[in-house]
Amino acid sequence: MSDSNTPLSIGHLYQLYLKHPSICTDSRQLQKGDLFFALKGEHFNGNQYALQALEKGAAYAIVDEEISSTGRSGQIIRADDVLACLQSLAGFHRDQFNIPFIAITGSNGKTTTKELIHAVLREKYITYTTEGNLNNHIGIPLTLLKIKRDAEIAIVEMGANHLREIAGYCVYTKPTHGIITNCGKAHLEGFGSMEGVRKGKGELFDYLRDHNGTAFVMWDHDYLREMSKNIREIVTYGSDGAQLTGQEVTAMPYLRVRITTGIQMDSIQTQLTGDYNLPNVLAAIAVGNYFHVDPAAIKMGIENYSPSNNRSQLIRAGTNTIIMDAYNANPSSMKLAIDHFSHYPAKDRILLLGAMAELGSSGPAEHEQIIRQIETTGWKEVILVGGDFLNIKHPYLTFSTAAEAGKWLSSRSFQNTAFLVKGSRSMQMEKAVESLK
């Protein structure tokens, strides 16, 4: 790795990072003094914007193509591969810390679990965590590089849609602790099967097993028990038979949880909707208890956490209620959300569901199963949007886009009605209910 004149090692690049610890990969969002990493993608090439980034005030631009750099050669660092360079820099930075690094992956609930754990741990520790959903090959190194020297614990969310992806993240994240929330029917197109999902997510437990780590295991899931065998330290949580157990008191309108064993605590009133969030809450309590956070502080952290970004949100709109769980969807999470909503106490209930993405050849059959599930319950209205929902015979309203569904909804008047909004991120289902808010 070198600029146009002088070789430069990761160690030397790290010294530049210490002087300029803000990383930018999008020249449109660049701030003066940033290190600009010229990443490439299917539809973009950051090398083309390297000089523009320097003109806007970047301290250095890291590129992997020849750049005509009249007057700027000293600020251009040439790498063999910019993404690999970013990941190596992140790994070098991670190596400077001797603190717990908690990795979280799973098919459903990983972001909510991450946020709840962060809410609990920050009651006692200086804690850094993944921002939003930056959980991929770019987001994870950016997360690591935002961790400052005062950190006492770090939490890193890992998303994956194919085998060896989690294993690759572990190489430079080096987690000491880990959680697999669950393994469901997500990203079947990339993983190939449920067995592939478990193998892919299980790469986190493989790393912990090989590096004497600690796993927090949802004991209700037999497959997670099996996947976690022979890990040096296992901390269990669940509804029964675990070191920490708890049960749902009520999930209407918000989830209330009672702890039955493992910690002295009154029931916890969350701001999350859906009984499917019980494992996420229990995971946060188990982690907090393991790291000796006071039970009162654990309770406070969870009760003060308010979901955002279209995840398990309950929104009041006049006499109507919108359950907004539209950040993403797969067959497992869709089924759970519909099951929960079928018991929601409202005069009328309307399902507003977007198609599920990345299911490959399983897509039509999985959408067909959702249709069969819907048919078992009475609804005021069922509105299905996009994808495989358009290609299946059923009696329900269909629209190609969420915006079209929104136009239909805005032409009607609703009172005392509850809406469940769920769908894959690509469907942007939140647009369907903009007129109702």
ABEGO torsion letter per residue (X at the ends): XBBAABBBBAAAAAAAAAABABBBABAAABBBGBBBBBBBBAABBAAAAAAAAAAAGBABBBBABBBBABGAAAABBBBABAAAAAAAAAAAAAAABBBBBBBBBEABGAAAAAAAAAAAAAAABBBBBBBEABABAAAAAAAAAABBAABABBBBBBBBABBGAAAAAAAAAGBABBBBABBBBBGAAAAGBAAAAAAAAAAAAAAAAAAGBBBBBBAABAAAAAAABGBABBBBBEABGBABBBBBABAOABBBBBBABGBBBBBBBBABBEAAAAAAAAAAAAAAAAAGBBAAAAAAAAAABBBBGGBGBBBBBEABBBBBBAABBBAAAAAAAAAAAAABBBABBBBBBBBBBGAEAAAAAAAAAAAAAAAABBBABBBBBEEAAAABBBABBBBABAAAAAAAAAABBBBGBBBBBBEBAAAGAAAAAAAAX
